[in-house]
Amino acid sequence: MDQRDRQLIHRHMDQLILHTNYKVLLNECIGRRMLSEVMKSIIEDRYLDEATRHKKLFEKITKRGPMAFQTLLDICQHDFPIAYGLLKHGNTPNITIGSNNNRNPAQEYNSTYQPNRVRSISANLGDSTSAIRQKMRNMSLGSRSVSEEDDSRNNNDMSETTDKGGLRRLEEFREKVQSPYQVELSARPQKHRLLDAYEMRRRNRGVAFIVNVITYKNETHPTRNGAEADRDNLVSLFRQLGFTVFYYEDLTREELINLITELKHSSHLSTECFAFYMLAHGNHTKGRDKIYLYDNSVLFVEDILTRFNNANCPKLIRRPKLFFFSICRGDQADYGTLRPSEHTERDGMINMKKDPPTNMATYGDMLICFPTVPGYAAHRDRENGSWFVESMCKIWSKHAHDTDVEQLMKLVGKDASTYRTEQNNALQTLGSEQRGFFNVLYLNPGYHED
């Protein structure tokens, strides 16, 4: 949801509650698949009085992706005209109701570059100076007020459930999501001329475990605006590739470790491939990459890799394991290295009518994958999500049927390198490494032998 729309809902919260009916609104949200029955149960189990439930319902709507505001407008136009006026025209509820503001999600997402990108850095605030912290807060406008729900470690109301101790439980994510990317299917399994290929021929290809930290307790870090788009894109991509998807938002360190432990002891990892995807604020200090979780706790990337190595996770021995960490690895912006303008080509620049910027990536020519290299910030569009995720979903959807994963990531890095921020022409360079990844991994989407 656009930050302005989110702020509009919070600004008129009392009036929206007054001029809508909780049960009607809730049922409409479920009927239009903006919310699930599980979300309804969590809201009603956690909050006993209808007034609080009503408020929590609106707060939940603000977190439901890029089309949530338009869906809310449609509901209000049909059932709650005064609330529709508040949302459509601000402080003018008594208006003639007009046509809807049509939005084309494909136009919002599906492009190599976005001409209106602004630099929203997902960066470490704990190690920054106060001036940098304030600057980051100003750049990421989505920090919201702390509520009772924020104080709970259970503030992710997605399709997972909780146990009696209040911790998240391992459960497949079954929500429907929106995505403009359609994966091209394979007619047959791919082979390499020289190298063996990992087995990828079962209907259930593997497991994708995705953690998306969008907000932070007590606003210790800025809200990661646009992360809802990452959710939709990644969930849709891995489902189309034949993966069982586990998706969680705003986990504490304890919750994440518990879920990883439960996953490792479950039958789900008796599969052909494992993908771990983490989206959060992060930093790179003293040679180590660290991730900031919802409760501001720190988890090092190496800790996660250790938990899935051959010694600690025997179920995945000789199975391809893919790790993606969509985090910043520092606060520094990469403005590139200047080069003579006569050597500058025009492909992929932000405005073809202007002279192209005379910069190039600081690191070049050089499968744990990062959106950027150590010391540098990763970029995220407030509407379209992370550049890294957007490029990956676009490239994988188009080429996974005939290209192995390492080559796919080269294409992702090349595509993402064409992105520039509207101001300062900042960019980012994909960083990756492989540890004993000696076979080739073809995903063979759509092909199975069982």
C-alpha positions in Angstrom: 0.0 0.0 0.0 1.2 3.5 -0.8 2.5 5.3 2.2 0.2 8.2 1.6 -2.8 5.9 1.6 -1.6 4.2 4.8 -1.2 7.6 6.5 -4.7 8.6 5.3 -6.3 5.6 7.0 -4.5 6.2 10.2 -5.3 9.9 10.2 -9.1 9.2 9.7 -9.1 6.0 11.8 -11.8 7.2 14.3 -14.1 8.5 11.5 -13.6 5.3 9.5 -14.6 3.2 12.5 -17.6 5.4 13.1 -18.9 5.2 9.5 -18.2 1.5 8.8 -19.7 -1.7 10.2 -17.0 -4.1 11.5 -18.7 -7.4 10.6 -19.7 -6.2 7.1 -16.2 -4.8 6.4 -14.5 -8.0 7.7 -16.7 -10.3 5.6 -16.1 -8.2 2.5 -12.3 -8.3 3.1 -12.5 -12.1 3.3 -14.8 -12.4 0.3 -12.4 -10.3 -1.8 -9.4 -12.4 -0.5 -7.7 -9.4 1.1 -7.8 -11.2 4.4 -8.1 -14.9 5.4 -10.3 -16.8 7.8 -7.1 -17.4 9.9 -6.5 -13.6 10.2 -10.1 -13.2 11.3 -9.7 -15.8 14.0 -6.5 -14.2 15.2 -8.0 -10.8 15.5 -11.1 -12.0 17.3 -9.2 -14.4 19.6 -6.8 -11.7 20.6 -9.1 -8.8 21.0 -12.4 -9.2 23.0 -14.3 -6.0 22.3 -15.5 -5.1 18.8 -14.1 -1.5 19.0 -10.6 -2.8 19.3 -11.2 -5.4 16.7 -12.5 -2.8 14.3 -9.3 -0.7 14.7 -7.1 -3.7 14.3 -8.9 -4.7 11.2 -8.1 -1.3 9.6 -4.5 -1.6 10.8 -4.3 -5.1 9.2 -5.7 -3.7 5.9 -2.8 -1.2 5.7 -0.4 -4.2 5.6 -2.1 -6.2 2.9 -0.1 -5.2 -0.2 -0.2 -2.8 -3.1 -3.9 -3.3 -4.1 -5.3 -3.2 -0.5 -6.3 0.5 -0.6 -8.1 0.1 -3.9 -10.0 -2.9 -2.5 -10.9 -0.9 0.6 -12.2 1.9 -1.6 -14.3 -0.5 -3.6 -15.9 -1.9 -0.4 -16.6 1.5 1.0 -18.0 2.8 -2.3 -20.5 0.0 -2.2 -21.3 -0.2 1.5 -20.0 2.9 3.4 -20.3 6.1 1.3 -19.1 8.5 4.0 -16.1 6.4 4.7 -15.5 6.3 0.9 -15.6 10.1 0.8 -13.0 10.3 3.6 -10.7 7.9 1.8 -11.2 9.3 -1.7 -11.4 13.0 -0.9 -9.7 13.5 2.5 -11.8 15.8 4.6 -14.8 16.0 2.2 -17.1 13.1 2.9 -20.2 14.6 1.4 -19.3 14.3 -2.3 -20.7 12.7 -5.4 -19.2 9.3 -5.7 -17.4 8.9 -8.9 -15.5 6.2 -10.7 -12.7 4.2 -9.2 -9.1 5.1 -9.6 -8.0 2.2 -11.8 -4.5 1.0 -11.2 -2.7 -1.5 -13.4 -0.4 -3.7 -11.2 1.5 -4.9 -14.2 2.5 -1.4 -15.1 3.5 -0.8 -11.5 5.8 -3.8 -11.3 6.9 -5.1 -14.7 9.7 -2.8 -15.9 13.4 -2.9 -16.1 13.6 0.5 -14.4 11.2 2.8 -12.6 11.6 6.4 -13.6 10.3 7.6 -10.2 12.4 5.4 -8.0 13.6 7.1 -4.8 16.4 5.8 -2.6 14.9 4.0 0.3 17.8 2.3 2.0 17.3 -0.7 4.3 20.2 0.0 6.5 21.6 -0.6 10.0 20.7 2.2 12.4 22.3 0.8 15.5 25.8 1.5 14.4 25.1 4.8 12.6 25.4 8.3 14.0 22.3 10.1 15.2 22.4 12.2 12.0 22.4 9.2 9.8 19.6 7.6 11.8 17.4 10.7 11.4 18.2 10.8 7.7 17.1 7.2 7.3 13.9 7.8 9.2 13.1 10.7 6.9 13.8 8.5 3.8 11.6 5.6 5.0 8.3 7.3 5.9 6.4 4.2 6.9 7.2 4.0 10.6 3.9 3.7 12.4 2.8 4.3 16.0 3.4 1.4 18.4 0.3 -0.5 19.2 -0.6 -3.5 21.4 -0.1 -5.6 18.3 3.4 -4.3 17.8 4.4 -5.1 21.4 3.4 -8.7 20.8 5.9 -11.1 19.2 2.9 -12.5 17.3 2.2 -9.5 15.2 2.4 -11.4 12.0 -1.2 -12.5 11.3 -0.5 -14.3 8.1 -1.5 -18.0 7.6 0.7 -19.4 10.3 -0.7 -20.3 13.7 0.8 -20.2 17.2 1.3 -22.8 19.8 0.2 -22.5 23.4 3.4 -20.7 24.3 2.7 -17.9 21.8 5.4 -18.8 19.4 4.9 -19.2 15.6 4.3 -22.7 14.3 5.6 -24.2 11.1 2.8 -24.1 8.5 2.6 -23.8 4.8 1.6 -20.4 3.5 -1.6 -20.8 1.5 -2.7 -17.2 1.0 -3.4 -16.1 -2.6 -1.0 -13.4 -3.8 -0.8 -11.1 -6.7 2.1 -11.1 -9.1 2.6 -10.0 -12.7 5.2 -12.7 -13.4 4.3 -15.9 -15.2 7.0 -18.6 -15.1 7.8 -20.2 -18.5 7.6 -24.0 -18.2 10.1 -26.7 -19.2 9.3 -29.3 -21.8 12.1 -31.6 -20.5 14.8 -31.6 -17.9 17.8 -29.6 -18.8 21.4 -31.1 -19.0 24.8 -29.6 -18.9 27.5 -30.6 -21.4 30.3 -31.1 -18.8 28.7 -31.1 -15.3 26.2 -33.2 -13.5 22.8 -31.7 -12.7 21.1 -31.8 -9.4 18.0 -34.0 -9.4 14.9 -31.7 -9.9 12.3 -34.0 -11.3 9.7 -34.4 -8.6 6.3 -32.6 -8.6 7.2 -31.1 -5.2 10.5 -29.5 -6.1 11.5 -28.3 -2.7 10.9 -25.9 0.2 11.2 -22.1 0.2 11.4 -20.6 3.7 10.8 -16.8 3.4 11.2 -14.3 6.3 10.2 -10.7 5.6 10.8 -8.2 8.4 8.6 -5.2 7.5 8.2 -3.3 10.7 10.3 -3.0 13.9 9.3 -3.0 17.5 9.3 0.5 19.0 10.4 1.8 15.5 14.0 1.0 16.2 14.5 0.9 12.4 12.4 2.4 9.6 9.5 0.5 8.2 10.6 -1.4 5.0 8.0 0.2 2.7 7.4 -1.9 -0.5 8.2 -5.2 1.3 4.6 -6.3 0.7 5.4 -6.4 -3.1 8.4 -8.6 -2.3 6.1 -11.0 -0.5 3.7 -11.3 -3.4 6.5 -11.7 -6.0 8.5 -14.3 -4.1 5.6 -16.4 -3.0 4.2 -16.5 -6.5 7.6 -17.3 -8.1 8.4 -20.2 -5.8 4.9 -21.7 -6.0 5.1 -21.6 -9.8 8.5 -23.4 -9.5 6.9 -26.2 -7.5 8.1 -25.3 -4.1 6.2 -25.6 -0.8 6.3 -22.0 0.6 6.6 -21.1 4.3 6.3 -17.3 4.7 6.6 -15.3 7.9 6.6 -11.6 8.7 8.2 -9.6 11.6 9.9 -12.5 13.4 11.9 -12.2 16.6 15.2 -14.0 16.9 13.6 -16.6 19.2 10.7 -17.3 16.8 13.0 -17.6 13.8 15.4 -20.1 15.5 12.4 -22.1 16.7 10.9 -22.3 13.2 14.2 -23.3 11.7 14.6 -26.0 14.3 11.1 -27.3 13.6 11.7 -27.2 9.9 14.9 -29.2 10.2 13.1 -31.9 12.2 10.1 -32.1 9.9 9.5 -34.2 6.9 9.4 -31.2 4.6 13.2 -31.2 4.0 13.0 -34.7 2.5 13.0 -32.9 -0.9 15.2 -32.0 -3.8 16.0 -28.4 -3.1 15.9 -25.9 -0.3 15.7 -22.1 -0.6 16.1 -19.7 2.3 15.1 -16.1 1.7 15.6 -13.3 4.3 14.4 -9.7 3.8 15.3 -7.2 6.5 17.5 -4.4 7.6 21.1 -5.4 8.0 24.8 -4.4 8.0 28.3 -5.7 7.4 30.8 -5.1 10.2 34.1 -6.7 11.0 33.8 -9.0 8.1 30.4 -10.4 9.1 26.9 -9.8 7.8 24.2 -9.3 10.4 20.4 -9.2 10.2 18.1 -7.1 12.4 14.9 -8.9 13.3 11.6 -7.5 14.5 12.7 -7.2 18.2 16.0 -5.5 17.1 17.9 -8.7 17.9 20.8 -9.6 15.7 21.4 -12.8 13.8 24.5 -13.3 11.8 24.2 -14.7 8.2 26.9 -17.2 9.0 24.8 -18.6 11.9 22.0 -19.4 9.5 24.4 -21.1 7.0 25.9 -23.2 9.9 22.4 -24.5 10.9 22.0 -25.9 7.4 25.4 -27.4 6.7 26.0 -31.1 6.3 26.9 -31.6 9.9 23.9 -29.9 11.3 21.3 -30.7 8.7 21.9 -34.2 7.3 18.6 -34.2 5.5 20.0 -31.8 3.0 23.3 -33.6 2.3 23.9 -33.5 -1.5 20.8 -31.3 -2.0 21.2 -27.9 -3.4 20.7 -25.2 -0.8 20.0 -21.6 -2.0 20.3 -18.7 0.4 19.2 -15.2 -0.4 19.7 -12.3 2.0 18.0 -9.1 0.8 19.7 -6.8 3.3 22.0 -3.8 3.3 25.7 -4.6 3.9 26.5 -1.0 5.0 25.3 2.6 4.8 27.4 3.7 1.9 25.7 4.6 -1.3 27.3 3.3 -4.5 27.5 6.2 -6.9 29.8 4.3 -9.2 33.1 5.3 -10.7 33.2 8.0 -13.3 34.2 7.2 -16.8 34.4 9.2 -20.0 31.0 10.0 -21.5 32.1 8.8 -25.0 32.3 5.3 -23.5 28.8 5.4 -22.0 26.1 3.4 -23.6 22.4 4.3 -23.3 21.0 0.9 -22.4 19.0 0.7 -19.2 19.3 4.4 -18.1 16.5 6.0 -16.2 15.6 8.7 -18.8 16.4 8.0 -22.4 15.7 11.7 -23.3 18.5 12.9 -21.1 22.3 12.4 -21.4 23.1 9.1 -19.7 24.9 9.3 -16.3 28.6 8.8 -16.7 29.0 6.2 -13.9 29.5 2.5 -13.7 29.4 0.1 -10.8 32.3 0.3 -8.4 32.7 -3.5 -8.4 32.3 -5.5 -11.5 33.4 -8.7 -13.3 33.9 -10.5 -10.3 25.5 -19.3 -4.5 24.7 -17.5 -1.2 23.4 -14.3 -2.8 23.2 -10.7 -1.6 21.7 -7.7 -3.4 24.9 -5.7 -2.9 28.6 -6.0 -1.8 30.0 -5.4 1.7 29.9 -1.8 2.8 27.1 -0.8 0.5 23.3 -0.2 0.8 20.6 -2.2 -1.0 17.7 -0.3 -2.6 14.0 -0.8 -2.2 11.2 0.9 -4.1 8.3 2.0 -1.9 5.7 0.5 -4.3 7.5 -2.2 -6.3 9.7 -3.6 -3.6 13.4 -4.5 -3.5 15.4 -4.1 -6.7 17.0 -7.4 -6.1 13.7 -9.3 -5.6 12.1 -7.5 -8.6 14.9 -8.4 -10.9 15.1 -12.0 -9.6 11.4 -12.7 -10.1 11.4 -11.2 -13.6 14.6 -13.1 -14.7 13.7 -16.4 -13.2 10.2 -16.3 -14.6 11.5 -15.8 -18.1 14.6 -18.0 -18.1 14.4 -20.7 -15.4 13.0 -23.2 -17.9 16.3 -23.5 -19.7 19.0 -21.7 -17.6 20.7 -23.0 -14.5 20.5 -21.0 -11.2 24.1 -19.6 -11.2 23.6 -18.2 -14.7 20.2 -16.9 -13.7 21.8 -15.0 -10.9 24.4 -13.5 -13.3 21.4 -12.3 -15.4 19.7 -10.9 -12.2 22.9 -9.0 -11.3 23.2 -7.6 -14.8 19.5 -6.6 -14.9 19.6 -5.0 -11.4 22.8 -3.1 -12.3 20.8 -1.0 -14.8 18.6 0.4 -12.0 19.4 3.9 -10.8 17.8 6.1 -8.1 16.1 9.2 -9.4 18.4 11.4 -7.3 22.2 10.9 -7.4 22.0 7.9 -9.8 22.9 5.5 -7.0 23.1 1.8 -7.9 23.9 -1.6 -6.5 26.0 -4.6 -7.5 24.9 -8.2 -6.7 27.3 -10.1 -4.6 27.4 -13.9 -4.4 29.6 -16.9 -3.4 29.3 -20.6 -3.8 30.6 -23.1 -1.3 31.0 -26.5 -3.0 28.2 -25.9 -5.4 29.8 -28.2 -8.0 26.8 -29.4 -9.9 24.5 -27.3 -12.0 20.9 -26.6 -10.8 18.2 -26.5 -13.4 14.8 -25.7 -11.8 12.8 -27.4 -14.7 9.6 -25.6 -13.8 6.5 -27.5 -14.8 8.3 -30.7 -15.5 8.0 -33.7 -13.2 8.2 -37.5 -13.4 6.0 -38.5 -10.5 
